[in-house]
Amino acid sequence: MGALMGGGVGLTIGFIFGSWSIIRGGAGPRGAMATLSQYMLSSAATFSFFLSIGSVIRTEPIYVSSLHSAPLAGQAINIRTKYEGIQLMKARWEAERRR
């Protein structure tokens, strides 16, 4: 989500500053569209990169928050191995088929 937000913000900021640069100093030898697109894409890539890193840092895994809140709610925490989980799932599927 941070990458999408950063891309949108970067495109907007790149458009604003790129347009201002073209108005102020001219388009240069490559033309207005190439100069503007370079500003927009470089700004979008930079904002997207940094906002995605921030999004990853701020995102907490679901299982961590549930492990912290379960003792507070008085619930027992069931931690099983992968094999036990598969066996439990197969038993539930078998019970559903019998219904």
N, C-alpha and C positions, 0 to 999 in steps of 0.2 A: 504494500500500500504506500509505503514511503517513496518508492521509486516512481509510482504513478503521480503522486502529489508533486514530487520534485521535478518530474518531467513537465508537468503543466505550469508550475511556477517558473521553471527555467525557460520554457518557450516564451512565456509572457514577458519576463524580464529581458530575455534576449531580443525580443521584438522591440521593446521600448528603447533599450540602450543601442541596439543596432540601428534603429531608425534615427535616433538622435545623432549617432556617429555619422551616418550617411548625410543627414541634413547639414551637420556642422562641417564635415571635412570632405564631403563628396564620396562617390561610390568607389573610386579607385579603378584600376585597370580591369578588374574582373566584372564589374557591373554591380548594379544595386541588388539584384536578386541573389547573386552568389555571396555578396558581402553580408546581406541580411540573414541568409540561411546559415552562414558560418557562425554568426553571432548567436543565432537562436539555438542551433544544435550544440554548440560548445557550452552554452549556458545551461541548456536542458540536461546535458550529460553530467555536468558538474553538480547541479542541484540534485539530480536524481541519485547520483552516487552517494552524496553525503546524507540525504534524507533516508535512503534505504539502509545505510549503516545505523543511523539513529533509530530507525524502526526496528531493526534486529536487536539492538541493545535494549530498547524499551519493552520488547515483547517478552512476556513471561510464559513459559510452557504451562499448559492446562494442568498437567499432573502435579506440578509443584504446588500450585495454589490449592488443589483439592487435598493434597496431603497435609497442608498446613491448617486447613479449615476443618478437616474431619475430626480431629480430637476435640476441637472446641464445640462441635455439635454433638459430641458423645457417641459418634459412630466408630465402629471398629474398622481398621484399615486392613483390607485383604490384599496381600501381595502374593501373587502366584507365579510359578514358572510358566514358560511358554507352553510346555507340555500339558500342565494342569489346566491352563486356559483352553487349549484345544479340546481336551477331554470334556471339560464342562460345556463348551459350545456344542460338541457332538451329542452330548446327552440331552441338551435342550432341543436340538434339532430333531432328535429321535422322539422326544416327548411331543413335539408339535406334529410330527407325522402320524403319531398314534391317535391324535384327536380327531 
